[in-house]
Structures are given as C-alpha cells and as structure tokens.
C-alpha cells in the first residue's frame, strides 16, 4: 500500500478542470488497492437471456440504422463467430457483446471511444492494446482490434452510401457505396456478411437466424439471400451488412503511442453517416472517453466534520496513468504529485478541518 502526504484540497476535476473546493491542510493520501489483474478477462458476456431464435425487432422497428463497433481483426481465429454475432445483433438477436471477448460484437458507447479500439498488430499478439504477459494465454493469437461500421436498410441497397470522418489524424475521411465491393467498386453479391431479406407477400419477417452457427431458417413466405445472389437480380425488402473496416496497423508496441497520445491530449471523435439518395438518414458519433474523478465523504467526526474522503477515477482512457495536481487558488503553477492512478482505481484521504486548495488530475503521456 502506497502512502503520499500532500498539502492540497481534493476536488472533482477532469480534463475540463471542473472544481469543487474542500477545506484541508495536510492530507494523507492512501491508494486503495484492488485485486491484481495481470491478464485481460476472456469470459464472454451475453447481452440478454434468451434463445438464439425469435423475431427480428431491429429490422421491424428501425430498418435504417448504423452501428460503430470495435471487434477482432479479420486475421483473428474468432472472426467468423464475431461476424455471426454482428449480423445477429443488427437484427435484434441475443448475442455475445463482451468488449473483452474476441467473439463479442461490441458497439462503442457514444462517449466511450478508447484508443485501443482501432489498433491492430501486424506481427505480435495483442488484444485491446495489451501485449505479452498482460493478456490471457488464449488471446495471444489475437492481433488487436478494428472498428467496423455496420448498417441495415431497405430496398434498394444501391441507393445507400456511408460517409466517415474523424479528428484522429490516422483516419482519412471517405464516402463509399454500401452495395459495392470496396476494392473492385462492383456490385457486391449477397453473402453471410451482407444479407438480403424478403418478407414475402404478407410483409412480415418470420425467418430466424442462429448467431451461434450463422444459419438462417426461412419461415412462412420469407426468402433470405446470402449465397451469391446479386441484389439487382432478386426482390427483397431489407438488407443487413456487417460493414466497412477502419483500422490503424502498427509494427511494434511502442508504435501505439502515437494514437494513444491523441486520446490523452485531446478528445478525438469519429462520425459515420448513413445516406440514402443523397439524404443523411442516420448519424452515429463516438467521442473519446474523458476522465472523471468522483469524491465522496467517507467518514465524519462526532460533530459532523468530514475527516476522510474517497475519490475514484471512474472514467477515462484504459491503461493511462493519471497524476494528482494541486493549487491554493486554482491558478498556475500547479503542484504535481507522483501517485499513479488508473481508471477504476480509488484513493482514500484523511483530512483536517482547516485550510484550502484545489485539486485536479492530469493524464501522463507514455
């Protein structure tokens, strides 16, 4: 257990430097140790209980939409099951959505973009930015992660485009036709990752998909196209496409720092737009997760005076070190203290009932 004695005021500060004053003079800071996590978890998390079959609420209730996910790379041994989960998730099935499991279809939260969501390795084992002994043995064959922009829409798919843009310098803005092959620019046949759905004369989706096997079961008067049919040659009501890949490939662990530093020093964003016949019909934007420090009174004296505080970094970038800084008047220069804190870690502070200073956290570059 590490103890650091500081003269400062504990306050709630993130990158935006929001502050709330707490009176203090000499404060004893004690890091609250949590059980060690030397390896990333590989346990799957299922999004909801239920069978793999059933109705398709996403297609029925919102046939035109985008989803920005962070998943395993195409070279991963888990990629087939990952794609199955993505297709199942897009049409409303119960699937594995764990961010820690290579088979999971993890949709990035609006304010939850992490630096490792877009980084892949060309030569070494990596998962969610962790390498070597920091990841579980069964993840050593992974080669990092990529972002995938998935979409669903209505007939005809030839009317749809997707446009992407980002403030991350590693990503180039582009616009592409959803129904075309990204390499040849030719019409893309329906396949297991790009499915056409015909609801039949009753216009009710009755067919089901099993995300575990990727198998479609045609029911009622439905027709499912996933075996090489050209969209222009068949009749369908809706389509589902796993999507386009956005990835930054690095040759060494140290090469990740160039991307990581952009998430530490700023708040990069990534935006995808679904366009039909020139009109934007859905927009999804993800923003870097910024650090947030929460402070609660953990103990009081017999007179009600706060004597102990508990503060926790409850948000921020994964595997980034944060330092405490203090100032008596919220002006430069700020005093910096060598107490390393990471996202999810807590510090307990014993405080006397007099004195005042302000406190904030600072992200440390690798």
N, C-alpha and C positions, 0 to 999 in steps of 0.2 A: 504494500500500500504506500503510495507516494504522497508526501505532505509538502505543501509550499506555503510559506507565510507571506501575506501580501497586505499592503495598506491600500484598500480600494473599496468601491461601492459596487455590489453586484446589481446588475440591471439587465433588462431584456433588450438585446441588440443582435441584429443580423447584418447582412450586407448593407441594408438601408440605414443602419445606425440609429434605430429607434431605441429610446432610453426611458427608464423609469427609475428615479432616484430612490435609494435605500440608504438610510443613515448607517455609517460604520466607521470604525477607526482602524484597528488592527484586526485583520481577518485571517483565520486559519482555513486554508482550502485543502480538502481531502478528496482524492479521486475515489469514487465508488466503483470498486472492481466488480466486473461481471464475469460469468463463466467464460473461459477462453474459447474462441472459435478460430482454430488454426486452419480449418478447411471449410470451404463453402458447402452449404447444405445441398443434398441432391434428392431430397424427398419431394415427390410430386404433391401439388396442392390442387385438388379438384374444385372447380368453381362452384358447383352446387350438386346436391344429391339428386339421383335420378337415373333412369335408364338411358342408353345411348340412342334409342329410337324416339319417335314422337313428332310433334308438329314443328313447323319452321317459323317461329314468331318474327324473326328479323326480316325475312322475306315478306311476310304477310303485313307487318306493321310499318316497316320502313325499308322499302325496296331499293332506295338510292342512298348509299352512305359510304363513308371512308373509315378506315381504321389504321392507325400507325402503331406498329408493334416492333418489339425487339426480340429477335429469335436467333436460333443457331444458324450458322452459315451453311451454304449449300454442300460443303465437303463434310459436314458432320454426319456421323453414323446415325444420328437421331432425326435427320432432316425429313425422311418420309413420314414418320409419325407426327412430326411437328406440322407439316403441311396438312395432314389429315385433320389435326386439331384446329388449325386455322380455318379450313373450309367449314368444319362443323360449328366452330364458334361464330363464324359470319352468318350462318343461317339459324343460329339460336339454339344449338345443341349444348348439352353439358359436356365440357371438355376440360383438359388439364390447362390451367392458366398460370402455373407457377413461374415466377421470374428466375428461379434458381434451377429449374429443371430443363434440360435441352429439348425435351419433347413439348414443353409448355408453349402455348400461344399467349404471350404476354403483351397486352395492349398498354402502351405507355400512358400514364396519367397526364392530364393537362399541364400540371406544374411539377412533373416528376421525371423530367429528362435527365438521365445520368450520362456521364462522359463515356462510360464503357458500353453503352447501348449500341454504338455504331462502330466499334473497333474489332477488327479481325486480325488474325495472325497468319503469316504465310508459311511459317516453319515450326513454330513451337506451340506447346499446349497452353491454352488459355480459355478461361470462362469468366464472363463478367469482369474483365480486367485483371483477374487473379491468375498467377502463373506458378509453376513449380510446386513447392510443398504447401502453398496456400489453397490449393484446390483438392477436392477428393480424388482418389485414385481413378474412380470410374469416369472422371471428367478430363483426364489427361489427354484423351483422344480428341477433345473438342478444340476448335481453332477460333474461339471467340464468338462475336455476335455481329449481327447486321440489323438494320431497320428495314421493314417491309411495309409498303403502302398497299393495303388490300381494299377492295371495293365490291359493291353489289349495285346492280342497276337493272333497267328494263330494256325491252326490245326497242331499237336495235343497238347492239354494243358499238357499232360503227359511229354512233353519234356522240360517243363519250371520249373525253380526254382527261388526263391528270396533269396538274402542274405542281411542281415542288420548288420551294425556295427556303434558304436558311441563312442565318447570320454567322453560322460556323464556317470558317474560311475553307474548310476541307470539302464542302459540299457545293456543287455547281447547280444553279437553277436550271430547270428544264421543263419541257412540256412534251407529252407523248400520248399517242392513241392507245387506249386500253385494249382495243380489239386487235392490235397488230403485234407481231413479234418485234421485240426491241432491237434485235440485231439486223434482221432482213427487211423490216418495215412492211412485210407482207401480212395478209390476214392470218391470224392465229387460230388453228383448229381447236375446238373444244377438247379438253383433256382433264385429267384428275385434278389439276390445279386451276382450271378455267372451265366452269360447268354451265351448261345451258339448261334451263328448266321450263318445260311446257306443262301448264296446269290443266290442260285438257279443256273440253267444251264447258265444263262447269266452273272453270277458272278458280278452282280450289286446290291448293297444294296438299296432296295426300301422300306423296312419296316420302321416304325417310332415308337418313344417312347414318351409318355407324362410324363415328370418328376413330374407333379403335382399329378398324380394318379399312376404312375408306370406302366401304361398299355401299352403293345406293340400291334401295329396293323400290322399284316402281310400283305404285299402288293406284287403284282407281283408273281414271283415264289419263294419268300423267305420262310424260315422257321425259327422261333425263338424258342429256347429251354430254358425254365425257370420254368419247373414244374416237377422236379424229374427225368428227363432222365439222365442216366449215359453217360458221354462224350464218353466212349469206345463203346457205343451201337448205336450212331447216327452219321450222317455225318454233318459236319459243317466247315465253312471257318475261322471263328474268334470267340474269346471269350472275355468276359469282366468280371473282378472280382473286387468287392468293396474292398476286401483286408484284410490284417493282421493288428492286433491292437498292438500298443506299448503304454504302459501307466504306470505311477507311481502313485499308490494309497496311499493317506495319511489319517491319522485318526484325524488330527486336523489342524487348520490354521497355527500354528507355525511349523508344520512338513514340510510345503512347503519350508521353508528357506534353507534346505539342498540342494535342487535342485536349488533354486533361486541364492544361493551364487556361484554356479559353473558358472552361466551365468554372474555374476558380476565380478568375479576374473579371468575369462578366456574367451575363445571363443569356446565352445563345438560345435562339428559337428555331424551330423547324415547322414549316407550314405545307400542307398538302390541300389541293383544291380539286374537287370533282366537277367537271364541266360537261354539260350536255348541250349540244348545238350552240356553243358559244356563251352559255349562261352558267355561272357558278351556282351549283345546287347544294353543295356541302363543302365546308371548310373545317379542317382539323389543325390545330396548332399545339405543339408541345414546347414547354419552356423549361430551362434548366432548373432543377430543384435547389432553391436557395436555403442557406442555414437559418434555423430558428432556435433561439435559446429561451427555454421556459424556466421561470423561477417561482418557487412556492415556499411559503413559510413551513418549515419542518419541525420547529419546536419553539415554545414560548416560555417566558418566565412566569412566576406566580402573579405578576402584575399585568401580564398580557403582552409584554415586550417581546418582539421576535428575537430569538437568540440563535437560531440555526436556519439556514436556507438550503434548499436542494434545487440545483439547476441542472438542466439536461439539454443537450443538443439533439433536438427531436427531428430535425430535417437537415438537408444539405447534401453534398456530394459524397458518395461512398469512397472510403479509403483516402480521405483528405484530412490532414492534420489541421486542427484549429487551436489558436493560442488566445489567451485572455489578454486584454489591454485595459488600462485604467487611466482616468484623468480626473482631477479635482473639479474641473469647471467645463468639461466637455469640449475642451479646446486642445490644440496641439501644444506641446508634444504629448503623445500617449505613452504610458509605460507598458512595456510588454513583458510577459512572464512565461518562463519555459515550462509550462504544464500542458502536455499534449492531450487533446481531447478529440475524439472522433464522433461522428454521427451515431446517436444512440447511447452515448456514454454520459454519466452523471458525475457531478461534483457536489460534495456537502461542505458548507461553510459555516463555521461558528463565528458570530459577530457580537461585538459590544454595542451598547445603545447610544453611541455618540460618533460624531464625525460624518463626513460625506465625501463621496467621489462617484464618478460614473464608470460603467463597465461595458465593454463590448468584446466581440470575438473577431478574429482575423484568420482567414484561410492562408495556409503556408504553401508556397509553390514547391514542387518536388525538387 
